[in-house]
Amino acid sequence: MNSTDLNKGVSQYAIINLIYAVTRAILSEILVMDVNVAIAGVGNCASALVQGVEYYKDAEEDSKVSGLMHVNFGGYHIRDIKFVAAFEVNQNKIGKDLADAIWIEPNICAKFADVPKLGVEVMKGPALDGVAPHMKEAFSYGGSEGVNVSEVARVLDEGNADMLINFLPVGSHDATLAYAQACLDARCALVNCIPEFIASDERWGSKFKEKGLPVAGDDIKSQLGATILHRNLARLCVDRGIQIEETYQLNLGGNTDFLNMTVEDRLKTKRISKTEAVTSLVPYDVPTRIGPSDYIPFLKDKKICYLSIKGRKFGNQPVTVRVKLEVEDSPNSAGVAIDVIRAVKLARDRNIAGPLVSISSYAFKHPPKQVPDDMARRWVEDFIAGRRDR
């Protein structure tokens, strides 16, 4: 194919998507265009997401709104997101309406919205390795015997879920694979927010592509979190000719995510994900240490991050950058998740299957393709406009 043919193909694709966008805008005036979302793991991240959909339901599309990257994402407003199913292993949450379950301990996400009854009963999900032995009491785990992939797939199918968003605890390898298989069986897309590699694994990516389903992941970035800040500081040093000699990122927190990660065996993929997110932007080897450092209960949902970068500047003179970041942890990724959800819905509308490179590179620490954040953002805008097909 020569450049003329390629440009012609790109133009035709853009025209097709322009027609789609105009048609959808017209239909949205007379039809309900829902984005049906199921949730695996009704913890603090789920609480922030559910609250966020309610909080921003009346956001005006023609203005900048605090906390949002996109009010309108390819024709979808935040209020178009509807929750249709939820899975949990906490016996105190199972059987409750999702709007009530998000407030049940050990959830400690800040309350910033009153959520009305959603009519979604939290179902018992398979535990597998999703509950570490030291977390059974914290999670009020009562056992999930008899819950299997087929049952999850049935609920997804009956709820007409467009996608499942995975909020399971870090280290839930087998449980994540079970939910991924359930998505394939139910012809449901997957948004994988934890550091178990699905979208970035060629085998799983191929499985979703073969089924005609999009998948986005892995390990969601925060809106302004430790990794996104670390990445951009490292990139700044490289771009300005600073030779980085060593760097570390230490994270402290008091929610169940940090309690879960006190066991090193559950951190293998988390450390890989966070480390590669930073080192992928440095074109040489650098001694690096990144990952959760301690669980401090009285911090509650506050996350504290300490960053350090040591290097050499002009004349081989030393330079050190040290940063402290404090955030409410759980809401920090919800705004990113809201964009990912709508990107996956757009992909479904456009019959795009397999790993979604643009939104994954923008929104996740371990995507199928690592690129600088400014490039990933351009890719997402091009995807919305129909100039990129994934």
C-alpha angles and dihedrals in degrees: 000000000000126000092262092055091045093051090047090052093049091048092050090050091050091049092050091051092045089055089047092051093049092046091049092049090054094045092047089065092062105022134059106244102196127183103212112210132184122196130215108200119022096213134125095301090052089049091054092047095048091046091047094056089054094041095053100035092111097039111142113242097213096059140061110259123202112252098014131104093190127014088182116033112188092325096318120114121202090251088064089072111100126182113225105168142011134190129204143161097207104106090210092060099041112100093019125115109263090240089061098038093062090068097049119109137293083037110102102166112145114263111239101151139038105233117205122217108292100195090234116127115210108239129209109260131198112272104195103147093341090101116054115210092250091051100056094094094042091050094044085233112192099174132274101218114158096024110119142165094273092056092051090047090051092054092047091049095047091048091051088230115191090198146353119229113211114220097158119141120277110272095036095132101148093038091052091051090050092053091045090054091047089055091052091049092049094042089241126145121238132226106192110200098172132074098261106114115242110126090037093048111090094213095053092040088056092050092056091045092052090052092049092245131131122230128192129192167003123220108341121242121229122243090248106358141142097275098046090048093046092048093053095045090051091048090049091054092049093046091049094050097255112150105221112219101179140345139186140183121201121190129195129185146151106220128098091267089067093041089053091051095055085093108078093207089070093053104065098101092034092059091045092050097047094041096049090047088064104030092049087073095052113079095211138045116280129181101249137177119183133162149076112324108182147355114232109179097200091060087069109181093349116112121202120195129190117197128189130181121179121190151141125260135183113336089017089280118158125254128181128191118196122179135178119202125188122188142154096258108212101048089048094082100034095084089052091048090052090058093045092052092055093044090055090049090052089051090052091049090051094045092243113159136191130026114352102225100187101051092035092055089048100043108028137064096218106034127162088261126027116215134155114283095245090055092047090052091053089049091054092050089049090049091052090049092048095248092118123045096209 
